[in-house]
Every structure is written in structure tokens, then in C-alpha cells.
């Protein structure tokens, strides 16, 4: 071909509600001026700047193709759109403004060369969401942080459990001490009462009460 076209495919990054552009480079490998024209099967969707021009011998010409912003990303990421580049040997002195569509009609016997380009959609790189409960895609740093958080919670739970146990034992000990003190008071009261009734001597009932007090005090101390 007298006109080298790069690239051979038009790749557009697809992102909802955003335009996407790509470039074509046309290089004249002949010794004559070349007039070219770019056509597309979907002119409302794409804009081509410029869509026609003159390329001098050995020179290159850049064309920018822009895909208009789309509402949604195609579900299958496939495009049926195509582009066609046509070119002919241009008469000396012809300008870009003088290029017409009729010049590229094969019916008139013009020596028209052409090249077809297909459109490829490329999805914009978007991080994939990690499903809840899934460990795939979790970085070592995130795992370490999560493990550290779990250890911290476990330590807090153990500390809370120990504190609860200590508080319970302390309360039981205080209750036993209160019961012991109360029994001593009752014993003193009974001893005085018995002493008054017996003239100051100790009775068998007093000895029995002293024994019961010792047993109860031992029981509470043992259970604390």
C-alpha cells in the first residue's frame, strides 16, 4: 500500500458518560501527494478530526477519532462499528478543501485504495469489589490489620472476664465478712442475755452457740 496506517484497530476505553479518543497515523510511502478520506458506519457516535486531508510524499499525518460519551458500558463489550480509510493520488496543487466524496467513487474509474479498521472496546480499569466474607483479593497488610484487631478484641474479652470474676469474689468475701460480723453481734447480745439470767456464768447454750459460730465462719471463709 502506498499509505501506511497505524494502528490497524481503533481501541476506545469505555467508561459511562465519558468521551474516549484514539489516534491514527497515516504515512505516505509513495512519491506523489495522497488525498485521503475517513468514513465510519456510525457517524453520530464518532467524530473524526480531520476526516480528509493531503499527505505529502514521505510525510505523516495524524487523525484523531473521538467516541462520544455513552450512557452505559456495552454488556458484551463488543462493537459492530467500523471505519474505512480511502485514498487516491492527488493532483499537484490540490488542497484539503478541494477533496470531495465523489473523488473516492470507484464507479468513476478512480484508482481508489482503501483499508478497513474495526473498533475494539477496552474496559477502564476499575478495582473489583471483594465479596463479603471472601478472602480473595485481600492484601497481606489488610489481613495483618484484621488479625491484630481480632487479637485486641480477644485480649479485651479476657480482661473483662477476669475483672468480672475478681469483682464477684470480692463481693462474696465482703458478704461473708458482713455475715460474720452480724453473727458476732448476735452472739455478744445472747451472751449478755444469758449472763444476766445465769448470774454471770456460762451456760451450755452459750457453748453451743459459740460452736455454731465457728462452723458458720469456717464455711463462709472456705467458700470465699
C-alpha positions in Angstrom: 0.0 0.0 0.0 1.2 3.5 -0.7 -0.3 4.7 2.6 0.8 3.0 5.8 -1.8 3.1 8.5 -1.1 2.7 12.2 -2.7 1.2 14.2 -4.9 -1.3 12.4 -7.5 -1.3 15.1 -9.2 1.6 16.9 -9.2 1.0 20.6 -11.5 3.0 22.9 -11.5 3.0 26.7 -15.1 2.6 27.7 -16.4 4.5 30.8 -20.0 5.6 31.2 -20.7 9.3 30.4 -17.1 10.0 29.3 -15.6 10.6 25.9 -12.7 8.4 24.6 -10.2 9.2 21.9 -7.5 7.4 19.9 -5.2 8.5 17.1 -4.4 7.2 13.6 -1.1 7.9 11.8 -1.1 7.9 8.0 2.3 7.8 6.3 2.8 8.4 2.6 5.2 5.9 1.2 4.8 7.0 -2.4 6.5 9.7 -4.4 3.1 11.6 -5.0 0.7 13.5 -2.9 -2.1 11.4 -1.5 -5.6 12.6 -0.8 -7.5 10.6 1.9 -10.9 10.5 3.5 -12.1 8.7 6.7 -15.6 7.2 6.8 -17.4 5.4 9.6 -20.6 3.2 9.8 -21.8 5.2 12.8 -21.1 9.0 12.2 -23.3 10.1 15.0 -21.3 8.2 17.6 -17.8 9.3 16.4 -16.1 12.5 15.3 -13.0 12.4 13.1 -10.7 15.4 13.0 -9.7 15.9 10.3 -11.8 13.4 8.2 -9.9 14.3 5.0 -6.5 15.7 4.0 -3.4 15.7 1.8 -0.3 13.7 2.8 3.0 14.7 1.1 5.5 12.1 -0.1 7.4 10.6 2.9 5.3 12.7 5.4 2.9 11.5 8.1 -0.5 12.8 9.0 -2.3 12.4 12.4 -6.0 11.8 12.7 -7.9 11.9 16.0 -11.0 9.8 16.4 -13.3 10.5 19.4 -16.1 8.4 20.6 -18.9 10.4 22.2 -19.9 9.8 25.8 -22.1 6.7 26.2 -24.7 6.2 28.9 -23.8 2.6 29.6 -21.0 0.2 29.0 -21.9 -2.5 26.5 -22.7 -5.7 28.3 -20.7 -7.9 25.9 -18.0 -5.3 25.3 -18.4 -5.8 21.6 -18.7 -3.2 18.8 -20.0 -3.6 15.3 -18.8 -0.2 14.3 -16.1 0.0 11.5 -14.0 2.7 9.9 -12.9 2.9 6.3 -9.9 4.9 5.0 -9.8 5.6 1.3 -7.1 7.4 -0.6 -6.0 8.3 -4.1 -3.1 10.0 -5.8 -3.8 13.7 -5.6 -3.2 16.1 -8.4 -0.3 18.6 -7.8 -1.6 21.7 -6.1 -4.8 20.2 -4.6 -5.7 21.3 -1.1 -7.7 19.6 1.6 -10.7 21.9 1.0 -11.0 20.6 -2.6 -11.4 17.0 -1.6 -14.9 15.7 -2.3 -16.6 12.3 -1.7 -17.1 11.8 -5.4 -13.3 11.6 -5.8 -13.4 8.2 -4.0 -16.1 6.7 -6.1 -14.9 3.5 -7.8 -17.7 3.8 -10.3 -16.0 6.7 -12.0 -12.9 4.6 -12.7 -10.8 6.2 -10.0 -7.8 4.2 -8.7 -9.0 4.1 -5.1 -7.2 2.2 -2.4 -8.8 1.5 1.0 -8.3 -0.1 4.4 -10.9 -1.1 6.9 -10.4 -0.8 10.7 -12.6 -2.4 13.4 -13.4 -0.9 16.7 -12.4 -2.5 20.0 -13.7 -1.6 23.4 -11.3 -1.6 26.3 -12.9 -1.5 29.8 -11.4 1.1 32.1 -9.5 -0.5 35.0 -11.9 -0.5 38.0 -11.0 -2.4 41.2 -13.2 -5.4 41.5 -15.3 -5.4 44.7 -14.5 -8.1 47.2 -17.5 -10.2 48.1 -18.5 -10.1 51.8 -16.9 -13.0 53.6 -14.4 -13.7 50.8 -10.7 -13.7 51.5 -9.7 -13.4 47.8 -8.0 -10.1 46.9 -7.1 -9.3 50.5 -3.7 -7.8 50.8 -1.2 -9.1 53.5 -1.4 -5.7 55.2 -5.2 -5.8 55.4 -5.0 -9.4 56.8 -2.4 -8.3 59.4 -4.6 -5.4 60.5 -7.7 -7.6 60.8 -5.7 -10.3 62.8 -4.4 -7.5 65.0 -7.9 -6.2 65.6 -9.1 -9.7 66.5 -6.3 -10.2 68.9 -7.1 -6.9 70.6 -10.7 -7.9 71.0 -9.8 -11.3 72.4 -7.5 -9.6 75.0 -10.2 -7.2 76.0 -12.7 -10.1 76.4 -10.3 -12.0 78.6 -9.5 -8.9 80.7 -13.3 -8.2 81.1 -13.9 -11.8 82.2 -11.1 -11.7 84.7 -12.3 -8.4 86.2 -15.9 -9.9 86.4 -14.6 -12.9 88.3 -12.5 -10.7 90.7 -15.5 -8.5 91.4 -17.7 -11.5 92.1 -15.2 -13.0 94.6 -14.7 -9.6 96.3 -18.5 -9.2 96.7 -18.8 -12.7 98.1 -15.9 -12.1 100.5 -17.5 -8.8 101.7 -20.8 -10.5 102.2 -19.2 -13.3 104.3 -17.5 -10.7 106.4 -20.8 -8.9 106.9 -22.5 -12.1 107.9 -19.6 -13.0 110.3 -19.8 -9.6 111.9 -23.6 -9.9 112.3 -23.3 -13.3 113.9 -20.7 -11.9 116.3 -23.0 -9.1 117.3 -25.9 -11.6 117.9 -23.6 -13.8 119.9 -22.5 -10.9 122.1 -26.1 -10.0 122.6 -27.1 -13.6 123.5 -24.0 -13.9 125.8 -25.0 -10.8 127.7 -28.6 -12.0 128.0 -27.5 -15.4 129.2 -25.0 -13.9 131.6 -27.8 -11.8 133.1 -30.1 -14.7 133.5 -27.4 -17.1 134.9 -25.7 -14.5 137.2 -22.5 -14.2 135.1 -21.7 -17.8 134.4 -21.5 -19.6 131.1 -24.3 -22.0 130.2 -24.4 -25.0 127.9 -26.5 -22.9 125.4 -23.7 -20.3 125.2 -21.1 -23.0 124.4 -23.3 -24.5 121.7 -23.8 -21.0 120.1 -20.0 -20.4 120.1 -19.5 -23.8 118.3 -22.1 -22.9 115.7 -20.5 -19.5 115.1 -17.2 -21.2 114.5 -18.7 -23.6 112.0 -20.5 -20.8 110.1 -17.4 -18.6 110.0 -15.4 -21.5 108.7 -17.9 -22.2 106.0 -18.0 -18.6 104.7 -14.2 -18.3 104.7 -13.9 -21.6 102.8 -16.3 -20.5 100.1 -14.6 -17.2 99.6 
